[in-house]
Protein backbone atom coordinates (compact mmCIF):
# COMPACT_ATOMS: atom_id res chain seq x y z
CA UNK A 1 0.00 0.00 0.00
CA UNK A 2 1.38 3.43 -0.78
CA UNK A 3 1.30 6.53 1.38
CA UNK A 4 -1.90 7.88 -0.23
CA UNK A 5 -3.86 4.72 0.58
CA UNK A 6 -2.35 4.63 4.07
CA UNK A 7 -3.43 8.22 4.66
CA UNK A 8 -6.94 7.52 3.38
CA UNK A 9 -7.24 4.49 5.67
CA UNK A 10 -6.07 6.56 8.65
CA UNK A 11 -8.54 9.32 7.73
CA UNK A 12 -11.34 6.76 7.68
CA UNK A 13 -10.32 5.57 11.15
CA UNK A 14 -10.26 9.17 12.41
CA UNK A 15 -13.74 9.82 11.02
CA UNK A 16 -15.04 6.62 12.63
CA UNK A 17 -13.53 7.64 15.98
CA UNK A 18 -15.04 11.12 15.77
CA UNK A 19 -18.45 9.78 14.74
CA UNK A 20 -18.51 7.21 17.54
CA UNK A 21 -18.81 9.97 20.13
CA UNK A 22 -16.56 8.08 22.54
CA UNK A 23 -13.54 10.41 22.32
CA UNK A 24 -13.10 13.27 24.77
CA UNK A 25 -13.08 16.86 23.52
CA UNK A 26 -9.27 16.97 23.68
CA UNK A 27 -9.03 13.71 21.76
CA UNK A 28 -11.49 15.02 19.17
CA UNK A 29 -9.45 18.18 18.64
CA UNK A 30 -6.26 16.13 18.27
CA UNK A 31 -7.95 13.73 15.83
CA UNK A 32 -9.39 16.63 13.84
CA UNK A 33 -5.98 18.31 13.57
CA UNK A 34 -4.41 15.03 12.44
CA UNK A 35 -7.20 14.61 9.89
CA UNK A 36 -6.60 18.08 8.47
CA UNK A 37 -2.88 17.33 8.07
CA UNK A 38 -3.59 14.01 6.37
CA UNK A 39 -6.12 15.65 4.06
CA UNK A 40 -3.56 18.30 3.07
CA UNK A 41 -1.00 15.59 2.33
CA UNK A 42 -3.51 13.70 0.17
CA UNK A 43 -4.46 16.83 -1.77
CA UNK A 44 -0.77 17.57 -2.40
CA UNK A 45 -0.19 14.01 -3.60
CA UNK A 46 -3.17 14.22 -5.96
CA UNK A 47 -2.03 17.58 -7.32
CA UNK A 48 1.45 16.17 -7.90
CA UNK A 49 0.04 13.12 -9.68
CA UNK A 50 -2.16 15.32 -11.87
CA UNK A 51 0.87 17.35 -12.95
CA UNK A 52 2.59 14.14 -14.06
CA UNK A 53 -0.27 12.99 -16.28
CA UNK A 54 0.59 13.08 -19.96
CA UNK A 55 -1.67 12.66 -22.94
CA UNK A 56 -0.93 11.40 -26.40
CA UNK A 57 -2.07 13.72 -29.18
CA UNK A 58 -2.24 12.81 -32.84
CA UNK A 59 -1.17 15.73 -35.02
CA UNK A 60 -2.73 16.41 -38.42
CA UNK A 61 0.26 14.81 -40.15
CA UNK A 62 -0.37 11.54 -38.25
CA UNK A 63 2.51 12.01 -35.84
CA UNK A 64 1.70 11.08 -32.23
CA UNK A 65 3.30 13.29 -29.59
CA UNK A 66 3.19 13.39 -25.80
CA UNK A 67 1.93 16.60 -24.18
CA UNK A 68 1.24 17.69 -20.63
CA UNK A 69 -2.32 17.20 -19.51
CA UNK A 70 -4.35 20.41 -19.40
CA UNK A 71 -7.84 19.87 -18.02
CA UNK A 72 -8.97 23.19 -19.50
CA UNK A 73 -7.92 22.48 -23.07
CA UNK A 74 -10.32 21.05 -25.61
CA UNK A 75 -8.96 18.01 -27.44
C-alpha positions as a Markdown table, in Angstrom:
| # | Residue | x | y | z |
|---|---|---|---|---|
| 1 | Unk | 0.0 | 0.0 | 0.0 |
| 2 | Unk | 1.4 | 3.4 | -0.8 |
| 3 | Unk | 1.3 | 6.5 | 1.4 |
| 4 | Unk | -1.9 | 7.9 | -0.2 |
| 5 | Unk | -3.9 | 4.7 | 0.6 |
| 6 | Unk | -2.3 | 4.6 | 4.1 |
| 7 | Unk | -3.4 | 8.2 | 4.7 |
| 8 | Unk | -6.9 | 7.5 | 3.4 |
| 9 | Unk | -7.2 | 4.5 | 5.7 |
| 10 | Unk | -6.1 | 6.6 | 8.7 |
| 11 | Unk | -8.5 | 9.3 | 7.7 |
| 12 | Unk | -11.3 | 6.8 | 7.7 |
| 13 | Unk | -10.3 | 5.6 | 11.2 |
| 14 | Unk | -10.3 | 9.2 | 12.4 |
| 15 | Unk | -13.7 | 9.8 | 11.0 |
| 16 | Unk | -15.0 | 6.6 | 12.6 |
| 17 | Unk | -13.5 | 7.6 | 16.0 |
| 18 | Unk | -15.0 | 11.1 | 15.8 |
| 19 | Unk | -18.4 | 9.8 | 14.7 |
| 20 | Unk | -18.5 | 7.2 | 17.5 |
| 21 | Unk | -18.8 | 10.0 | 20.1 |
| 22 | Unk | -16.6 | 8.1 | 22.5 |
| 23 | Unk | -13.5 | 10.4 | 22.3 |
| 24 | Unk | -13.1 | 13.3 | 24.8 |
| 25 | Unk | -13.1 | 16.9 | 23.5 |
| 26 | Unk | -9.3 | 17.0 | 23.7 |
| 27 | Unk | -9.0 | 13.7 | 21.8 |
| 28 | Unk | -11.5 | 15.0 | 19.2 |
| 29 | Unk | -9.4 | 18.2 | 18.6 |
| 30 | Unk | -6.3 | 16.1 | 18.3 |
| 31 | Unk | -8.0 | 13.7 | 15.8 |
| 32 | Unk | -9.4 | 16.6 | 13.8 |
| 33 | Unk | -6.0 | 18.3 | 13.6 |
| 34 | Unk | -4.4 | 15.0 | 12.4 |
| 35 | Unk | -7.2 | 14.6 | 9.9 |
| 36 | Unk | -6.6 | 18.1 | 8.5 |
| 37 | Unk | -2.9 | 17.3 | 8.1 |
| 38 | Unk | -3.6 | 14.0 | 6.4 |
| 39 | Unk | -6.1 | 15.7 | 4.1 |
| 40 | Unk | -3.6 | 18.3 | 3.1 |
| 41 | Unk | -1.0 | 15.6 | 2.3 |
| 42 | Unk | -3.5 | 13.7 | 0.2 |
| 43 | Unk | -4.5 | 16.8 | -1.8 |
| 44 | Unk | -0.8 | 17.6 | -2.4 |
| 45 | Unk | -0.2 | 14.0 | -3.6 |
| 46 | Unk | -3.2 | 14.2 | -6.0 |
| 47 | Unk | -2.0 | 17.6 | -7.3 |
| 48 | Unk | 1.4 | 16.2 | -7.9 |
| 49 | Unk | 0.0 | 13.1 | -9.7 |
| 50 | Unk | -2.2 | 15.3 | -11.9 |
| 51 | Unk | 0.9 | 17.3 | -12.9 |
| 52 | Unk | 2.6 | 14.1 | -14.1 |
| 53 | Unk | -0.3 | 13.0 | -16.3 |
| 54 | Unk | 0.6 | 13.1 | -20.0 |
| 55 | Unk | -1.7 | 12.7 | -22.9 |
| 56 | Unk | -0.9 | 11.4 | -26.4 |
| 57 | Unk | -2.1 | 13.7 | -29.2 |
| 58 | Unk | -2.2 | 12.8 | -32.8 |
| 59 | Unk | -1.2 | 15.7 | -35.0 |
| 60 | Unk | -2.7 | 16.4 | -38.4 |
| 61 | Unk | 0.3 | 14.8 | -40.2 |
| 62 | Unk | -0.4 | 11.5 | -38.3 |
| 63 | Unk | 2.5 | 12.0 | -35.8 |
| 64 | Unk | 1.7 | 11.1 | -32.2 |
| 65 | Unk | 3.3 | 13.3 | -29.6 |
| 66 | Unk | 3.2 | 13.4 | -25.8 |
| 67 | Unk | 1.9 | 16.6 | -24.2 |
| 68 | Unk | 1.2 | 17.7 | -20.6 |
| 69 | Unk | -2.3 | 17.2 | -19.5 |
| 70 | Unk | -4.4 | 20.4 | -19.4 |
| 71 | Unk | -7.8 | 19.9 | -18.0 |
| 72 | Unk | -9.0 | 23.2 | -19.5 |
| 73 | Unk | -7.9 | 22.5 | -23.1 |
| 74 | Unk | -10.3 | 21.0 | -25.6 |
| 75 | Unk | -9.0 | 18.0 | -27.4 |
